[in-house]
Amino acid sequence: MQSVVCDSSVLIHLAKIKRLHLLKDFYGSIAITPAVWREVVEEGKDREDVKLIKKAFDNGWIAVDSPANKPLVKILERRLHLGEAETIALAVEKSALVLLDESEGRRVADVYGLRKTGVVGILLKAKLKGIIPSLKKELDALRYKAGFWISDDLYSKALKFAGEE
């Protein structure tokens, strides 16, 4: 199975809409970096979505892994937050699929030739595989329950691709 490295946004937002399990369903296991762990779990305290992430860690399908290439992390930190920098550096080392949402992080992932997807792509995949009945319902939950920003253009394109226009 392919290696997958996940940034904080995908974890947080899928957990907030109770769809964190999609990561396990699609990828088996994922890696996160120490900075992502701190940002999501330690700073997140006892929020309900954090409890789901901790449980996934305890069950062994989320693992914390550090990038070995510290100079690359430092270079990436010039443009990105530490969590994104570590995530991209680890994905480069593992030749992994990277899960991230932030546009600047996605641009940097492109520079390194990384395959990538984000929370909208994961939900679209779930819709196309028949795991979720309505992409619109999930995108609306992301927007209004989880506070995730989705451009109207991306929202419309995703629904059209899913056959829900």
TIVEX-679812 format. One record per residue (C-alpha): residue number from 1; residue in one letter; x, y negated, z. Coordinates in steps of 0.02 Angstrom, whole numbers, plus 32768, in hexadecimal, padded with zeros to 4 digits. Layout:
N
<atom num="NUM" residu="a" X="X" Y="Y" Z="Z"/>
...
END
This chain:
165
<atom num="1" residu="m" X="8000" Y="8000" Z="8000"/>
<atom num="2" residu="q" X="803D" Y="7F4F" Z="7FDB"/>
<atom num="3" residu="s" X="8088" Y="7EE1" Z="8061"/>
<atom num="4" residu="v" X="8019" Y="7E51" Z="8095"/>
<atom num="5" residu="v" X="8049" Y="7DB7" Z="80FA"/>
<atom num="6" residu="c" X="7FC0" Y="7D47" Z="813D"/>
<atom num="7" residu="d" X="7FBF" Y="7C90" Z="8173"/>
<atom num="8" residu="s" X="7F54" Y="7C4C" Z="8200"/>
<atom num="9" residu="s" X="7EC5" Y="7C00" Z="819B"/>
<atom num="10" residu="v" X="7E8E" Y="7CA5" Z="814E"/>
<atom num="11" residu="l" X="7E91" Y="7CFC" Z="81F8"/>
<atom num="12" residu="i" X="7E35" Y="7C73" Z="8253"/>
<atom num="13" residu="h" X="7DAD" Y="7C57" Z="81D3"/>
<atom num="14" residu="l" X="7D88" Y="7D0D" Z="81AE"/>
<atom num="15" residu="a" X="7D7E" Y="7D2E" Z="826A"/>
<atom num="16" residu="k" X="7D08" Y="7C9A" Z="8283"/>
<atom num="17" residu="i" X="7C8C" Y="7CE3" Z="8206"/>
<atom num="18" residu="k" X="7CA5" Y="7D94" Z="8248"/>
<atom num="19" residu="r" X="7CFA" Y="7DD2" Z="81A9"/>
<atom num="20" residu="l" X="7DAA" Y="7DF2" Z="81EC"/>
<atom num="21" residu="h" X="7D90" Y="7EAB" Z="81CA"/>
<atom num="22" residu="l" X="7D9C" Y="7E87" Z="810F"/>
<atom num="23" residu="l" X="7E59" Y="7E76" Z="8124"/>
<atom num="24" residu="k" X="7E63" Y="7F26" Z="8169"/>
<atom num="25" residu="d" X="7DE8" Y="7F68" Z="80E8"/>
<atom num="26" residu="f" X="7E4B" Y="7F20" Z="8056"/>
<atom num="27" residu="y" X="7EFF" Y="7F29" Z="8091"/>
<atom num="28" residu="g" X="7F08" Y="7FA9" Z="811E"/>
<atom num="29" residu="s" X="7F7E" Y="7F3D" Z="8183"/>
<atom num="30" residu="i" X="7FC2" Y="7E8D" Z="817C"/>
<atom num="31" residu="a" X="8058" Y="7E32" Z="81C2"/>
<atom num="32" residu="i" X="8055" Y="7D89" Z="8214"/>
<atom num="33" residu="t" X="80E9" Y="7D24" Z="8250"/>
<atom num="34" residu="p" X="8112" Y="7CEB" Z="8301"/>
<atom num="35" residu="a" X="80DF" Y="7C38" Z="82D7"/>
<atom num="36" residu="v" X="8036" Y="7C74" Z="8297"/>
<atom num="37" residu="w" X="801E" Y="7CDE" Z="8334"/>
<atom num="38" residu="r" X="8043" Y="7C46" Z="83A2"/>
<atom num="39" residu="e" X="7FD1" Y="7BD4" Z="833D"/>
<atom num="40" residu="v" X="7F3F" Y="7C4D" Z="8334"/>
<atom num="41" residu="v" X="7F46" Y="7CB4" Z="83D2"/>
<atom num="42" residu="e" X="7FA9" Y="7C55" Z="8455"/>
<atom num="43" residu="e" X="7F65" Y="7BA9" Z="842A"/>
<atom num="44" residu="g" X="7EB8" Y="7BF1" Z="8403"/>
<atom num="45" residu="k" X="7EA5" Y="7C2F" Z="84B6"/>
<atom num="46" residu="d" X="7E05" Y="7C8F" Z="84D6"/>
<atom num="47" residu="r" X="7D99" Y="7C5C" Z="8441"/>
<atom num="48" residu="e" X="7D2D" Y="7CE8" Z="83FD"/>
<atom num="49" residu="d" X="7D87" Y="7CEC" Z="8355"/>
<atom num="50" residu="v" X="7E2F" Y="7CFB" Z="83AE"/>
<atom num="51" residu="k" X="7DEF" Y="7D92" Z="840E"/>
<atom num="52" residu="l" X="7DCC" Y="7DE9" Z="8368"/>
<atom num="53" residu="i" X="7E7D" Y="7DC5" Z="832D"/>
<atom num="54" residu="k" X="7EC8" Y="7E03" Z="83D0"/>
<atom num="55" residu="k" X="7E61" Y="7EA2" Z="83C1"/>
<atom num="56" residu="a" X="7EA1" Y="7EBF" Z="8310"/>
<atom num="57" residu="f" X="7F53" Y="7EA9" Z="8352"/>
<atom num="58" residu="d" X="7F32" Y="7F22" Z="83E1"/>
<atom num="59" residu="n" X="7EEA" Y="7F9F" Z="8363"/>
<atom num="60" residu="g" X="7F8B" Y="7F93" Z="82FF"/>
<atom num="61" residu="w" X="7F51" Y="7F50" Z="8259"/>
<atom num="62" residu="i" X="7F93" Y="7EA1" Z="8277"/>
<atom num="63" residu="a" X="804E" Y="7E9E" Z="829D"/>
<atom num="64" residu="v" X="80C2" Y="7E0E" Z="82C6"/>
<atom num="65" residu="d" X="815E" Y="7E09" Z="825C"/>
<atom num="66" residu="s" X="81E6" Y="7D84" Z="8250"/>
<atom num="67" residu="p" X="8237" Y="7D4B" Z="81AF"/>
<atom num="68" residu="a" X="82F1" Y="7D6F" Z="81B1"/>
<atom num="69" residu="n" X="831E" Y="7CE0" Z="813B"/>
<atom num="70" residu="k" X="8321" Y="7C4F" Z="81B7"/>
<atom num="71" residu="p" X="8372" Y="7BD6" Z="8139"/>
<atom num="72" residu="l" X="82DE" Y="7BF3" Z="80C3"/>
<atom num="73" residu="v" X="8265" Y="7BCF" Z="8151"/>
<atom num="74" residu="k" X="82C0" Y="7B2A" Z="8173"/>
<atom num="75" residu="i" X="82B9" Y="7AF9" Z="80BB"/>
<atom num="76" residu="l" X="81FF" Y="7B22" Z="80B2"/>
<atom num="77" residu="e" X="81DD" Y="7ABE" Z="8150"/>
<atom num="78" residu="r" X="820A" Y="7A20" Z="80F0"/>
<atom num="79" residu="r" X="8162" Y="7A32" Z="8095"/>
<atom num="80" residu="l" X="80FC" Y="7AA6" Z="8104"/>
<atom num="81" residu="h" X="80CB" Y="7AC7" Z="81B8"/>
<atom num="82" residu="l" X="8134" Y="7B4A" Z="8211"/>
<atom num="83" residu="g" X="80AD" Y="7BD1" Z="8203"/>
<atom num="84" residu="e" X="809F" Y="7BBB" Z="8147"/>
<atom num="85" residu="a" X="815C" Y="7BB2" Z="8134"/>
<atom num="86" residu="e" X="8176" Y="7C55" Z="8193"/>
<atom num="87" residu="t" X="80E6" Y="7CA8" Z="8137"/>
<atom num="88" residu="i" X="812C" Y="7C7F" Z="808B"/>
<atom num="89" residu="a" X="81DD" Y="7CAE" Z="80BF"/>
<atom num="90" residu="l" X="81A2" Y="7D57" Z="8100"/>
<atom num="91" residu="a" X="813A" Y="7D74" Z="8062"/>
<atom num="92" residu="v" X="81D3" Y="7D4E" Z="7FF7"/>
<atom num="93" residu="e" X="823B" Y="7DCB" Z="805B"/>
<atom num="94" residu="k" X="81B7" Y="7E53" Z="804D"/>
<atom num="95" residu="s" X="8180" Y="7E29" Z="7F9B"/>
<atom num="96" residu="a" X="80D4" Y="7E24" Z="7FEC"/>
<atom num="97" residu="l" X="802A" Y="7DE2" Z="7FC1"/>
<atom num="98" residu="v" X="8014" Y="7D43" Z="8025"/>
<atom num="99" residu="l" X="7F6D" Y="7D0E" Z="806F"/>
<atom num="100" residu="l" X="7F61" Y="7C52" Z="8083"/>
<atom num="101" residu="d" X="7EE8" Y="7BC6" Z="8061"/>
<atom num="102" residu="e" X="7F43" Y="7B1F" Z="806B"/>
<atom num="103" residu="s" X="7F64" Y="7AD5" Z="7FC0"/>
<atom num="104" residu="e" X="8019" Y="7AA2" Z="7FE2"/>
<atom num="105" residu="g" X="8042" Y="7B4F" Z="8024"/>
<atom num="106" residu="r" X="7FF4" Y="7B9C" Z="7F89"/>
<atom num="107" residu="r" X="805D" Y="7B2C" Z="7F19"/>
<atom num="108" residu="v" X="80FB" Y="7B60" Z="7F75"/>
<atom num="109" residu="a" X="80C9" Y="7C18" Z="7F69"/>
<atom num="110" residu="d" X="80BB" Y="7BFE" Z="7EAD"/>
<atom num="111" residu="v" X="816E" Y="7BBA" Z="7EA7"/>
<atom num="112" residu="y" X="81A9" Y="7C5E" Z="7EF5"/>
<atom num="113" residu="g" X="813F" Y="7CC8" Z="7E7F"/>
<atom num="114" residu="l" X="80D5" Y="7D0E" Z="7F0C"/>
<atom num="115" residu="r" X="802C" Y="7D5E" Z="7EEE"/>
<atom num="116" residu="k" X="7FAC" Y="7D05" Z="7F59"/>
<atom num="117" residu="t" X="7EF7" Y="7CFB" Z="7F8A"/>
<atom num="118" residu="g" X="7E95" Y="7CA0" Z="8010"/>
<atom num="119" residu="v" X="7DF5" Y="7CB2" Z="8072"/>
<atom num="120" residu="v" X="7D85" Y="7C88" Z="7FDD"/>
<atom num="121" residu="g" X="7DDF" Y="7D0A" Z="7F71"/>
<atom num="122" residu="i" X="7DCD" Y="7D8D" Z="7FF9"/>
<atom num="123" residu="l" X="7D12" Y="7D6B" Z="800A"/>
<atom num="124" residu="l" X="7CFD" Y="7D6E" Z="7F4D"/>
<atom num="125" residu="k" X="7D54" Y="7E17" Z="7F48"/>
<atom num="126" residu="a" X="7CDE" Y="7E56" Z="7FD2"/>
<atom num="127" residu="k" X="7C48" Y="7E1C" Z="7F6D"/>
<atom num="128" residu="l" X="7C86" Y="7E6E" Z="7ECC"/>
<atom num="129" residu="k" X="7CA6" Y="7F11" Z="7F2A"/>
<atom num="130" residu="g" X="7BF6" Y="7F0D" Z="7F75"/>
<atom num="131" residu="i" X="7C35" Y="7EF9" Z="8029"/>
<atom num="132" residu="i" X="7BD6" Y="7E57" Z="8044"/>
<atom num="133" residu="p" X="7B2C" Y="7E36" Z="7FF5"/>
<atom num="134" residu="s" X="7B3C" Y="7D7A" Z="7FDD"/>
<atom num="135" residu="l" X="7BD7" Y="7D12" Z="7FBA"/>
<atom num="136" residu="k" X="7B70" Y="7C73" Z="7FCE"/>
<atom num="137" residu="k" X="7B3F" Y="7CA4" Z="807F"/>
<atom num="138" residu="e" X="7BF5" Y="7CC4" Z="80AC"/>
<atom num="139" residu="l" X="7C35" Y="7C23" Z="805C"/>
<atom num="140" residu="d" X="7BAD" Y="7BC1" Z="80B6"/>
<atom num="141" residu="a" X="7BE1" Y="7C13" Z="815A"/>
<atom num="142" residu="l" X="7C94" Y="7BE1" Z="8136"/>
<atom num="143" residu="r" X="7C61" Y="7B2E" Z="8114"/>
<atom num="144" residu="y" X="7BE1" Y="7B11" Z="819D"/>
<atom num="145" residu="k" X="7C0D" Y="7B8E" Z="8226"/>
<atom num="146" residu="a" X="7CC9" Y="7B9A" Z="8216"/>
<atom num="147" residu="g" X="7CEA" Y="7AE8" Z="81DA"/>
<atom num="148" residu="f" X="7D4C" Y="7B22" Z="8141"/>
<atom num="149" residu="w" X="7D59" Y="7AA3" Z="80B5"/>
<atom num="150" residu="i" X="7D2E" Y="7AE6" Z="8008"/>
<atom num="151" residu="s" X="7D26" Y="7A70" Z="7F75"/>
<atom num="152" residu="d" X="7C81" Y="7A6D" Z="7F19"/>
<atom num="153" residu="d" X="7CDD" Y="7AA5" Z="7E7D"/>
<atom num="154" residu="l" X="7D29" Y="7B3F" Z="7ECF"/>
<atom num="155" residu="y" X="7C82" Y="7B66" Z="7F23"/>
<atom num="156" residu="s" X="7C28" Y="7B61" Z="7E7B"/>
<atom num="157" residu="k" X="7CAE" Y="7BC3" Z="7E1E"/>
<atom num="158" residu="a" X="7CB1" Y="7C4C" Z="7EA2"/>
<atom num="159" residu="l" X="7BF4" Y="7C5E" Z="7EA0"/>
<atom num="160" residu="k" X="7BF2" Y="7C62" Z="7DE2"/>
<atom num="161" residu="f" X="7C7A" Y="7CE9" Z="7DDE"/>
<atom num="162" residu="a" X="7C16" Y="7D4E" Z="7E5D"/>
<atom num="163" residu="g" X="7B78" Y="7D3E" Z="7DF3"/>
<atom num="164" residu="e" X="7B21" Y="7CD0" Z="7E73"/>
<atom num="165" residu="e" X="7B17" Y="7C2C" Z="7E15"/>
END
